[in-house]
Amino acid sequence: MSLEEKVLKRFLEYVEISSETGNEKAFSDKLIQDLSHLGAEIVRDKAGEKANSNTDNLFVYFPGNHSQEVMLFSCHMDTVSEGKPIHPVVEEGVVRSAGDTILSGDDKAGIAALVTAMEELNKKGEHYGPVQLVFTVSEEKGLKGSRYMDMTKLLGTTCFVVDSSGPIGKVITSAPFQNRLHASITGKPAHAGVAPENGISAIQVGAQAISQMKLLRIDEETTANIGSFIGKGPTNIVSERVEIEGEVRSLDEKKLEQQTDHMIKCIHQACEEKGAKVELKVDRMYDGYRISVEDPFLQLYKRVCGEMGIPVQLAATGGGSDANIYNSRGITTLNIGTGVAYPHAVEEQISVKDLEQLTRLLMGLIRR
């Protein structure tokens, strides 16, 4: 069986195993089974409970056969909501779902390629240094697996996160900071038909606050969004409470705080004008990072890609990944392209040739 056939077979098998965020155990068990057969040392941490998952992060160690610093590779096991069982199809060299679900190439393309790469290297008895594969839970809902990870289990100081959409050779060298904002606005109930003037509508206050905010694309480095506005109640009662959730992302931490402060100010002003009360909470979800073009780890990636004839594309992203958490903990981390297109959508797809090329690239990085 060719390498292309092997990685495709594994990928098709993996995407059919449900692993929505919080329900990764069946897929985790499969990975343990596959990697145990390769002689790996496998341990878990205890992140699952805090991450709201039915399993924990996996740490898979291969000692290799020559002395070198341990290199880390990381993927996340969870997927966004599948809706129904995934049935992959292969048409004209491209893998898609049957059309009514995601494919879950995010991040099972990376995982299938990593496992196949280790299988090939071990089968052929090739020389490589010590490698640790890390498989996280609950990445899709706030990077929780890596946020609550037992970092003492990590054995290296450099890491490739295999989780970016886009072509093989793409590498994320800068990613944003993110703040998440929650506002609970309390108005004053009154009968909406008899004495509405005696009430303070929390819905009206919240709507006024949001109408004053600069949102969506703020500049080339900054975005802001309101994702949830909940104010349930009967139509004959002036609304007493509204819950608002939003976020701010920026590649520049100063801009992040400026936009966050702007949104908070809009909420406070509306509440003061209408006489409502508010409880506000801002959480830093993750820190951003920038990797220098001169960084030795990036140079290693470029060298291996160059040896394989793969064009390197340096990119910034507006999305977060486990790479944000690793970098914030002092582990130099690059998030690399997997070949997946249209992640999180029913149009999600990956070519079979990209799956094979990703596997070969990972083999090259492991051999370095």
N, C-alpha and C positions, 0 to 999 in steps of 0.2 A: 504494500500500500504506500503510495507517495505521501510526502509531507502534506500536500494540499488536501488529499483525501482524509488524512488523519485529523487534521485540525478542523476540517469541515464536519466530519462525523462527530467529533467531540462538541463542537459548537452547537450543532443541531440537537444533540442530546441535552446539553446544558440549558438551552433556552426553553425547553419543554418542562423544566423543573420550576415550579412556581417559587418565587422568592421575593414577593412584595415586601416593602419595608416593614420590619417587625416580624416577618414570617420566613426567615432565611434558613431555618434549621435543616430542612430537607436538602437544600442545596449544599449547605455546609457539610452535612454528613457525606454527601457524594464526593465532595472535594477531599475529605479526609480519606475516604476509601481509595480514590484514585492516586493520591499522593503517598499514602502509606505503602502502596505497591512499589513505589520508586525508592523506598528506603528513607524517606524524610523523617525528621524529628518534628512532631507536631504538638503544640501546646495552645491553650486558650487563655484569655484573661477573663475578667468578670464584668465586662462592660455592658453585657446584654440588658441587665435590669435597668440601669440608668438610661440606656439607649432605647428602651421600650421594644426590645427584640426578644424572640424566644431562643436565641443562641448568642454566642459571644464572638469576638474577633478571633481569627485564627492566625497563628504564627508558625510558619513552615520553614524548617532549616535544612539546607543541604551543605555539608561541610566542604564539598568540592575535593579537589585532589592536588591543590598547591596553595601555598600561603599567600594571602592577600587580605586587605580590609574587606569586611563583609559588605556586600552591596544589597540594598533593599529594593524590592519591587512590590507595589501595592495596587490592589483593585478592590472595589466594593462588591459585595455579594447581592445587595438588594436592588430591586427595580422599582420604578414608579408603578402605579396601579395598572394591573394587567386587564382587569375587567372580566376576562374569561380566559380559559386555557389558551396558551400560545401554540399555534401550529405553523412552523416555518415551512417555506417552500423555496426551492431553488429554481430560478428561471433565467436562462441565458447568462449563467455565471454570476447571478446576483441573488443573495438571500434576503427574503422579505417574510413578513408574517402573511397569513392567508388573507389579510386585508382588514380585519376588524379588531386587531389588538396591536400593541407595541411589539417589536421584535425582541427587545431586551438585550440588544447588542451592547448597550450601555448598562452594565459593564462586562457582559459575558463574552464579548469578543476578546477583550483583554485577558480575561481569565482563561478562556480556552487556548489562546495563543501561549500564555505563560506555562500552563500545565503541559502542553504539547512540546514546548521548547525544552523544558526540563526532562521530559520523557526521551526526547531525541538525543540530548547531550549525554544522558546516562546510558542509553542503549548503545551509543557509539563509543562510549568510554572516552569522550573528549575531555581535555584539560580545561578546568575552570576553577575560579576561586570560590570561597564560601558565599552562599546566597541565602537570603531570607525572603520568603514570599509572605506578604501580609494581606489577609482578606478581611475587610471590615464590614460591619453591619450598619444599617440605618444612615447611610450616606445621603440618600435622597431627601431626607427630612432633617436638614440642619447639620450634616456631618457628625452625627452623634457618636458613631462608632469610634472615629478617630479622636473626637473631643474627649471621650471618656476612656480612651485606651490606656492600658498600663504601659507607659512608655519605657519602663525598665526592661520590658521584654524585647525591645528593639536592639539589634546587635550591631547596626551600622550607623554611619553619619551622613550617607548619601542615599537618595531614593528616587526611583522612577515610578511615578504613578501612571498607570496605563489606563487612561480614562478620558482622554480628550476626543471629541468628535473631530472629523476632518481627516485630511490625507496622512498617510504614513510619511514621517519626516517632519510633521508639524510638532512644535514644542512650545508650551506656554511658559513664557519668561516673566510675565507679570499678571497678577490677578488681584481683584479688589478686596478692600475691607468691606464688612457689612455690619450695619446696625439694624436691629429690629425694634420697632416701636409699637407699644400697646397703650391705648388711651381708653379709660372708662369714664364716660361723661354722665353725670347725674343731673337731671333737671328736676321739675316739680310736676307731679300729676295733677290733673284737674279734668272735670267733665268737658269733653271737647265740644258738646252741643249747647251746654248751659252756661259755662263760665270759662271758656278757653283762655281768657285774658288773665286768669288767676294761675295759670300753669306756665311752666318753662319747658319747651319741647327739646329734649335731648337730641332728637333726630334733626331738628332745625339747626341746633347749635353745631352738631357734628358736620352737617352739610355745609354750613357757612364756613367752618374752619377749613374743610377740604377745598372749597371753592377758591380760597385765598392762597392755596399752596402751589408752588412750582413743582410739577410732577413729571414723570416719565423721563425722557432724555434731557438732562440738565446741561451737560456739556460732553465733550468727547471722553471724559473720564468718569462721569458721575451719572447715576440713574436714581430715581425714587418712585415708589409706587404704593398705593393703598390697595391692599389685597382683600380686606374684609371690613364690612360695615354692617353691624347687626343691631337692629332696634325693633324687636318684636313686641307686639301688643295689640289690643283691640283698637278699632278706629274711633271709638267714642271716649278714649282716654288720651290726654296729652302725654306723649311719650316721656317716660321717666328716665330711661337708661339707654345708652348706646355704647357698643364696644367697637373700637376701631383698631385694626392692625395694619401696619405698613412697614416698609423697609427702605433703607438707603444703602447704595453701594458706590464706592469710588476707588479708583487706583491711587488717589491722593487722600491721606488721612485727614488733612486739614479741610479739604473740600467735603469729606464725609461728615465731619462735625459741624461745618457751616450749614449744610443742607438739613441735618438732623435738628439743629437749633432753630432753623427757619420753620420747620414743620411743627415743632413744639410751640414756638411763638404764635403761630396761627391758631393753634388749639386754645392756648391760654387767652388770647385776645377775644376769640368768639365766646368763650365761657364768661369772661369778665363783662363783656358787653350785654350778655343775656342773663347774667346772674346764675349761671350753672356752676357746678363743681366738677373737678376732674382729678383722676388719679392717673399718673403717667409713669410708664416704665420703659427704659431703653436698655436693650441687651446687645452686647458686642457678640455677634455670632461667630466671627472669625476675623483674623487680621489678614491684610493683604501682603503681597511680596513682590519683589523685583529681583530677578537674577541678572547679574552683570554679564555682558557679552564676553567678558574676559574670564568668567568663572571656569576653573579647570573641569568641573563636572559637565558643564555645557560643552566645553571643548571636546571632552571624551565622546559625548553624544554625536557631535558634528563629525568627529573623525570616523566613528563606526559607520555612520550614514554615508559618508564620503567613500569609504572602502566598498560599500555595497551599491554605490551609484544612486543613492536616494537623495533627492534635493531636500535641504533643510529649510523649513519655514518658521521663523521666530514670530510669535504672536502674543498679543495681550488678549485677555478675556474679561467679560463682565460677570462670569459665573464663578462660584466657589467650588472647591473640590477638597479631597483629603490632603492635597498638596499644600493648601493654606495652613492646615493644622500642623503638618510636619515642619514646614518652614518656620512657623512661629515657635516651634519647640527646638530650633537650632539644627534641624536636619535638612541639608540642602536638597531640595526636591524639584524635579521637573515633571510636569504632566505632559505626556506624549500622545500624539494622534494614533487612533486605532483603525481609522478607515471607515468608521460608522458615520452615516449621514442621516439627518432628520431624527435625532434621538428624541424620545418621549412622545413620538407621534406614530400614527398607524402607517405612515409612509416610511418609517425607519428601515434602513437597509445597509448591507455591506457586501462588497464583491468578494467572491471566493479568492481571487488573486490577492486582494488586500489582506485577507486572513492569513494567507500563506506568507506574504511579505512581512507582516507584523511578526509572525512566528520566527522568521529568519532574522529579523532585526533584533528581537529579544535574545535569540541565541548568540548573536554577535556581541551584544552588550554584556551578556553573562560571561562570555569568553574574554571580552575586552583585551 
